[in-house]
């Protein structure tokens, strides 16, 4: 019986292939849970009066690492569920803030997919753009993952 929801094997991915995830709206509950759970108890995230007086932005900004975490959840659910073996490396560039109420999705482009010297595993590198509901790229990141091949 075939298990539904399994991600890609590295040898199914071609350089240049592009994919898009579903969206995810960032809520105030998400923000509060994330900052309290991680200890990022900055006034910028927790104190509305402080934000009014000191923030350079209007609105309740979400930490970039919260946005990245949600983006990775979106990516995992459609690309590497049960086939991803390790997250090895990443470069990240934050372009714009994300606020409570924004909806993000991830646009993925495969930039490298090659067999490792060990068994049927492969290294996959992608260029991922986290995009908000206005079509603006808010974060760009390039993860490298170790993934199973078909014989795995």
Buried (B, 14 or more C-beta within 10 A) or exposed (E): EEEEEEBBBBBBBEEEBEBEBEBBEBEEEBBEEBBEEEEBEEEBBBBEEEBEEEBEEEEBBBBBBBBBEBBBEBBBEBBBBEBBBEEEEBEBEBEBBBBBEBBBBBBBBBBBBEEEEEEBBBBBBBBBBBBBEEEEEBBBBBBBBBBBBEEB
